[in-house]
Amino acid sequence: MSAPKSLLKYDDSVVVNANTTEKSQKIRSASSQQPQKEKSGPIKESNQQILNTIFPPRQWLEGDKLWMQQVSSAASTKEDVIQLAELLDKKLQRRRAKRRGICPIRREIYAQCFDELIRQETVNCPERGLLLACVRDELQMNVAAHKILYEDSLAFGTRETLIAEQGKADLEKRISDLEEKNDELKKQLAEQLSKYEATEIKAIEIQELEERRHSEDVHALERSIQQLKVPFPSMAKK
C-alpha cells in the first residue's frame, strides 16, 4: 500500500521502523540536504519543522514496514506554479469533477492545490505560510459547521417527513373509517325513510278508509233520519 497521490509536494518516502534501511535513509537525507547545508541548514530545518506542523508527515504500512513521507521543503519557481495549474486541470478532468454546484471531488482537489500554495509560501516566508494555514483551517471549520447544519437539517426534515407520513396514514385510515360509517348511516337513513314512507302511505290509506266508513255511517244515519221523518198512515188519518 503506497501513499495516495496529491498535488501537495512530498519528499521521497522513508522507512521508519526497519534497522536495515536506517543507513539508506541517512544517505538519502544527507544527499538531499548537502548542497545547502553550509548556508541555510538551520533555516531549512526550521522551515521543515513549520511545514511538519502545518502538514503532519503521513505514514502508512506496507507489509511489516512503516513508511513515512514529509512535505517537501524545496523552494518553488514560476515553472512549478504553472505546472501546478496544469496538474490541477488534469486531475479535475481525470476524476470527472463537477464544474458547478457541490462536488466533494472538486473541493478535495482544490484543497490539495491550496495546501501546495501554502507549502510554497511557507518555504519563502514561514510567517505568511502560518497565516495562510490559519485561513485554511478557518475555512475548513466553516465548511464543517455548514456540513453539520446541513446534515442536522436533513435529518430533521427526514424525521418530520416520517412523522407527517405516519400522521397522513392515520388521517387516511380515519377518513376511510368515517366514510364507511357515513355509508352505513346513509343506508340506515334510507331504510328509515323507506319505513317512514311505507308507514305514511299505510296511515293515509287507513285514514282514507276511516273517512269512507265515517262518510258511509253519516249517510246511513241521514237516511235513517229521513225515513223517521215520514209519517205513519195511522197518524195521518187522525
Secondary structure, DSSP 4 states (H G I P E B T S, - for coil): --PPP-SS-B---EESS-GGGHHHHHHHHHHHHGGGHHHHHHHHHHHHHHHHHHSPPEEEEETTEEEEEPBP-----HHHHHHHHHHHHHHHHHTT--SSS--HHHHHHHHHHHHHHHHHHHHH-HHHHHHHHHHHHHHHHHHHHHHHHHHHHHHHHHHHHHHHHHHHHHHHHHHHHHHHHHHHHHHHHHHHHHHHHHHHHHHHHHHHHHHHHHHHHHHHHHHHHHHHHSPPHHHHH-
